[in-house]
Amino acid sequence: MNNPKQPETTDSGNSAIDDPTLPTASSEKDEGYQNRGAVGFEDANLALEHSLRSELAGKLHLDTTKLVITVTDEEISLSGAVENTEQKSGVASLAAVVGASRKIIDHLHITPSAR
């Protein structure tokens, strides 16, 4: 049987990291690259708010115009009206996922006619 050649590994066991043919952060191919953050946003917190609103609209089918979402480097504050406890917990859960290590401040209230 003809076995394809396996990539050689070094002591670390990770051939992709140790491959000298791959570009590195200091290689010529990376010169001129500048990380500009989220495209279309000057502030990472605004980009995160936009991402959270998109997730809420897509996954929970919420009209996010009824929500006030404030994102800082340390926390995400949620306020406004949702229709039921499932939406309330869903909003907080998605905020926790999208916000990574940020503290979630939940001031949402339940109003059955919020939709």
C-alpha positions as CSV (number, residue, x, y, z in Angstrom):
1,M,0.0,0.0,0.0
2,N,1.2,3.5,-0.8
3,N,0.9,5.8,2.3
4,P,1.1,9.5,1.8
5,K,4.0,11.1,3.5
6,Q,3.1,12.5,6.9
7,P,4.3,16.0,7.8
8,E,7.4,15.9,9.9
9,T,7.0,17.2,13.4
10,T,9.5,18.5,15.9
11,D,9.6,18.0,19.6
12,S,6.4,20.2,20.1
13,G,4.4,17.8,17.9
14,N,2.7,20.6,16.0
15,S,4.0,20.6,12.4
16,A,1.9,23.7,11.4
17,I,3.5,26.0,14.0
18,D,7.1,24.7,13.4
19,D,6.9,24.8,9.6
20,P,9.6,27.2,8.4
21,T,7.8,27.7,5.1
22,L,4.8,29.3,6.7
23,P,4.8,33.1,7.1
24,T,5.4,34.5,10.5
25,A,4.4,37.7,12.1
26,S,7.8,39.2,11.2
27,S,7.8,37.9,7.6
28,E,7.9,40.2,4.6
29,K,4.4,39.1,3.7
30,D,2.9,40.8,6.8
31,E,4.6,44.1,6.3
32,G,2.1,46.9,6.0
33,Y,-0.7,44.9,7.7
34,Q,-2.6,46.9,10.2
35,N,-5.3,45.5,12.4
36,R,-8.2,47.9,12.0
37,G,-10.6,46.0,14.3
38,A,-14.2,45.4,13.2
39,V,-14.9,46.7,9.8
40,G,-17.1,49.8,9.7
41,F,-16.7,50.5,13.4
42,E,-14.3,52.9,15.1
43,D,-14.9,51.4,18.5
44,A,-14.7,47.7,19.5
45,N,-17.6,48.2,22.0
46,L,-19.9,49.5,19.2
47,A,-18.9,46.5,17.1
48,L,-19.8,44.2,19.9
49,E,-23.1,45.9,20.4
50,H,-23.9,45.5,16.7
51,S,-22.9,41.8,16.9
52,L,-25.1,41.2,19.9
53,R,-28.1,43.0,18.2
54,S,-27.6,40.8,15.1
55,E,-27.5,37.6,17.2
56,L,-30.6,38.6,19.1
57,A,-32.5,39.4,16.0
58,G,-31.4,36.2,14.2
59,K,-31.6,33.7,17.0
60,L,-34.4,35.1,19.2
61,H,-36.3,37.0,16.5
62,L,-36.4,40.1,18.7
63,D,-37.0,43.7,17.6
64,T,-33.8,45.1,19.2
65,T,-35.0,48.6,18.8
66,K,-36.9,48.1,22.0
67,L,-33.7,47.2,23.9
68,V,-31.0,49.5,25.2
69,I,-27.7,47.8,25.1
70,T,-24.6,49.6,26.5
71,V,-21.2,47.9,26.0
72,T,-18.1,48.9,27.9
73,D,-14.8,47.2,28.3
74,E,-16.0,45.7,31.6
75,E,-19.7,45.1,31.2
76,I,-22.8,44.8,29.0
77,S,-25.9,46.6,30.3
78,L,-29.3,45.4,29.1
79,S,-32.6,47.3,29.6
80,G,-35.9,47.5,27.8
81,A,-38.9,45.3,27.3
82,V,-39.2,41.7,26.3
83,E,-42.3,39.5,26.0
84,N,-41.6,36.6,28.4
85,T,-39.1,35.0,30.7
86,E,-37.6,32.9,27.9
87,Q,-36.7,36.0,25.9
88,K,-35.3,37.7,29.0
89,S,-33.0,34.7,29.8
90,G,-32.2,34.3,26.1
91,V,-31.0,37.9,25.8
92,A,-28.9,37.6,28.9
93,S,-27.4,34.3,27.8
94,L,-26.5,35.6,24.3
95,A,-25.0,38.7,25.8
96,A,-22.8,36.5,28.1
97,V,-21.6,34.5,25.1
98,V,-21.0,37.4,22.8
99,G,-19.5,39.6,25.6
100,A,-17.0,36.9,26.7
101,S,-15.7,37.9,30.1
102,R,-17.8,41.1,30.5
103,K,-20.2,41.3,33.4
104,I,-23.9,41.3,32.3
105,I,-26.2,43.9,34.0
106,D,-29.8,42.8,33.3
107,H,-32.4,45.5,33.8
108,L,-34.8,43.9,31.2
109,H,-38.5,43.8,32.2
110,I,-41.2,41.6,30.9
111,T,-44.1,43.3,29.0
112,P,-46.3,40.8,27.1
113,S,-47.0,43.3,24.4
114,A,-43.3,44.1,23.8
115,R,-43.4,42.8,20.3
